[in-house]
């Protein structure tokens, strides 16, 4: 996780993020302080639930979306790391090689595949925002947008041994969903999504079928619930078993029946991040899972503020699934 010290809603991403509200009437200092407090509280809640969290600080003012690190890098079982091409210039500045170097120092990193050079050709794939990965069935679900280019998706899937499943999705006003992880969450025993927002009926049926092949229960979300970030959640491994990290607004938007269905397989952990959500992302966007084996004697990665831990977003069965050996770094 990254804790911002000068958070604000990114003006450069307003054009294609229908879920972004812009800054409230509060002063910039008040907004930044509120976001800082929300991240700090979220870290404590995750740790109290038994989730180990690596916390890094963003003290600059040039990266308003730095609180969403899952868009610029992802890690994968077997020691693999991917670096992604970002659509907005000020988001491209979020890439922090000190974080990658820390991963290499403390974890077994076999290789890093860097796709960021595709930005020169205006080809983008914003990590696990643009892709929702089914780590068990090895399927990458992707809503088509200018932040998810099919060419970059094909290359990622070839390198990391995923099958791409691309579809179009839109909100009630016909605007394309900018990131798939706003629309969909895949857990071990469930998948919840705004399926009716997938515009092609045949593709919608295919997505439902693929998600239920392993016996998952489907939780159907409405467009209004998606607007409250009910789909922007992440299954984590806690001290007492699997839990689902989601925002307080997302939990309030769910029906009792939906909550009961989810609670058959996960404990719901509600995290209050209303200031962060004004930037168009929520809890899942704030978590970049680390699925790498620690080096001997390096059980924890020490962050630059002394906080240590690991936010892990895969159950044991999924962590055991490894992609094949990688090719050399692609630029």
ABEGO torsion letter per residue (X at the ends): XBBBAABBBBAAAAAABAABAEBBABBAAAAAAAAAAAAAAAAAAAAAAGBBBBBBBBABAABAAAABAAAABBBBBGGBBBBBBBABAAAAAABBAAAAAAAAAABBBABBBBAAAAAAAGBBBBEAAABBBBAAAGBBBBBBBAABBAAAAAAAAAAAGBBBBBBBBBBAAGBBBABAAAABBBBAABBBBBAAABABAAAAAAAAAAAAAAGBBBBBBBAAAAAAGAABBBBBBBAAEBBBBBBAAAAAABBAAAAAAAAAABBBBBBBBAAAAAAGBBAAAABBBBABBBBBGBABBBBAAGBBEBBBABBAAAAABBBBBBBBBBX
